[in-house]
Amino acid sequence: MPVGFFEQFMSPVYLGIPLIAVAMVIPWLFISTPGNRWLNNRQLTLQSWFINRFNHQLLSPLKLGGHKWAVLFTSLMLFLVSLNMLGLLPYTFTPTTQLSMSLGLAVPIWLATVLIGMRNQPTESLGHLLPEGTPTPLIPVLIIIETISLLIRPVALGVRLTANLTAGHLLIQLIATAAFVLTTIMPVVAFLTATILFLLTLLEVAVAMIQAYVFVLLLSLYLQENV
């Protein structure tokens, strides 16, 4: 049993080799690719339906120029969902519980959307830093506030993803530990605790998918402001 509850979030190491790279590569092995057959199997059909619905929901508010990001957003969505779901299995590691991992995904894409806005429409992009009709004495203060809110966006993205997954994993471990300890002392309470654990696991499955969708959705909204 781990000494501390937070040890489950440490990157696993085997023979001095970090296994986080393996954890990041494995999800791609579960994504099916179309073959040369006329009819696809059920998994590929369901995957294609999911991708089409996701692209429709995500890209419908965007202008035509933003549709070039469809492949990137879809790949990121599948990658995050796979990582989050596999992290719920026993004796596995969730890379997205590492803040460095979440920020490493959020910062480059957010920065790309900002740079695209500065290149394509610099006046409108800079205009977001100063709302129309602002009183003259408040202009310097509002520019500073809007700049800080702009720079904090990728941090909020990474912290939101990491914090939600970390909290869920901690709750699962706490309740599982309580159910294990109460098994010999109070079996009825242990059964109720195990039931709560099962329901919480179902909730975490939903959270794993929702957080991945929210992560990509917010990136698409940032892109919408700059295209």
N, C-alpha and C positions, 0 to 999 in steps of 0.2 A: 504493500500500500504506500502511495507517495507520502513523503514527509509533509508537504504543503499542498494546498489545493491548486496553487498556481503553477506547480511543476508540470502539469499537463500541457501548459502553453509553451514550454521550452522546446526549442527545435531539437528533434532527436538526432543523435550522432551514433554511427556504427563504425567501429574501428577508426575513429578520428575523422570520419567523412560525414558531413551534414547531409541528412536525408530530406531536407526541405525541397531540394531539386527533384527528387523522385516523387514527392507528394504533389508537385506542381505538374509533372509530366503525366502521371497516371490518369487524371481525368480525361485527357484527350483520347485515351485508348477505348473509352466507353462511348465515344461519338461515332455513329455509323456513317459510312460513306456510300453513296449510290453506286450500284454495279451496272452491268450491261443487260440485266434481265428486264423484261417488259414490266413485270409487277414487282413491287418492293415488299419486303416483309413488314410485319406489324410495327416493329420498333422503328424502322426507317420512316414508315408512313406517319406514325405519331410524332416523330421528331420533325419531319417536314411540316406537319400541321402546326406544331408549336412554334417553329421558326417563322412561318408565314403570319400567324396571328401576332406574334411579338413584333415583327417588322411593321405590320399594319398599325398597331397601337402606338408604336414608338415614332414612326416616321411620318404619320399622317399630319401632325401639326407643323412639320418642318417644310421649308421651301425645297425646291428641286435641288439646289446646291448641297443641302444637307444630306441628301440620299446617298451621297458618295461614302458616307460613314456607316452604311448599313452593315457591311461585312465586319467592320471593327466592333460595332456595338453588339452584334449578334454573337460574335466569337467571345467577347468579354462576358456577355450574359451567360452563355453556356459554360464558360470556364469558371465563373464565380458560383453558379448553381452546383456544378459538379464538385468543386472544392468544399463548399459548405455542406453538401449532403454527405459526401464521403467522410467528412470530419465527425459526423454523428455516429459512425460505426465504432465499436469497441476497439481499443488499441490502435487508434489512428491519430493522425495529427492534422490540424486545420491551419494551413498557412495564413488564412485571412484573419486569424486571431492575433497576428503580429502586426503592429501598427506600421512598421516599415514596409510590409507587403502591401497594405491597403494604401498607404501614401504613395508607394511606388507605382501603383496603378492609377491613382487619382490625379497626382500632380502633372505628369506628362500630358495626359489627355486634356485636362483643364487648361494647361498652358498652351496647347495647340489651338484650342478654341479661341482663346484670347488673342493669340498672334494672328489667327485668320481674320478676326474682327478688326484688328488694327491695320491689317493689310487691305482688306476689301472695303471697309467702311470706317475709317478712322474717326470721322466727325461724330457719327452715331455712337461708336464705342466709347469715346471720351465723354460724350454727352450724358452717358449713364452715371457718370461721377457727379453730375450737378443737375438736380431736378429743375424743371422749368418753373420760373416764377419765384426762385429763392431770393429772399432779401439779401442785399449786398453785405451787411455785416456777418451773415451766416455762411457766406460762400466758402471761406477758407476752412471752417469747421466741417461743413458738409463734405467738401472734397476729401478731407482726411478720413472722415467716417466711412464714406463710400469706398475709398481705396482700401481701407482695412477690411471692410465687408467683402470686397472682391478677392483680396488675398487670402481670406480665411475660408473661402469656399472649399478648396481641396482638403484642407485640414478637417473641416466638418464632415466631408465625405468619408475620409479614412477613419476618423474617430467613430462616426456613426456605425459603420460596418463592423469595426473591431469591437466596439463596446457592446453591441447587441449580441454578437456571437459569443463573446467572452462571458457575458452575464448568463446567457442560456446554458453554456457548458458548466459554469460554476453551480447553477441551480440544480442541474441534473446530477452532478457529483455529490452535492450536499444531500439531496433527497435520497439518492442511491445509498450513500453511506448510512443515513438514518434508517432506511429500510433494512439494511444488512444487520445493523446493530440491534434493532428491535425484533428481529426474527425469533430469537430464543427467549427474549424477555416478555414481549407482548405481541403474540402472533397476529391478533386481530388488527392492532394498530399498524403492524408491519404490512399487512395485506392492504389496508387503506393507503398507506404511504406508497406502496408499489403501484396501486391504481393511479394515484396522483402522478407518480413518475411516468407511467405510460401515457397519460394525457399530456404531461409536459413535453414528452418526447415528440408527440404528434404536433404540438404547438411549435417546437423548435424546427421541425421539418418545414412547417409553413414559414417560420421566420427566416430560415435559410434561403428559401426561394424569394420571399418578399424583399429581403435586404439586397439581394443581388439585382432584383428588378429596380428597386429604388435607386441603387447606385448608378445603374446605366441610365435610368430615366432622368436623373438630375444632370448627368453629363449631357444628355440630349437637349435639356432645357438651356444649359449654358451655351450649347452650340446654336440653339435657335436664336439667341440674342445676338449672335455674331455672323449670321449668314443672311 
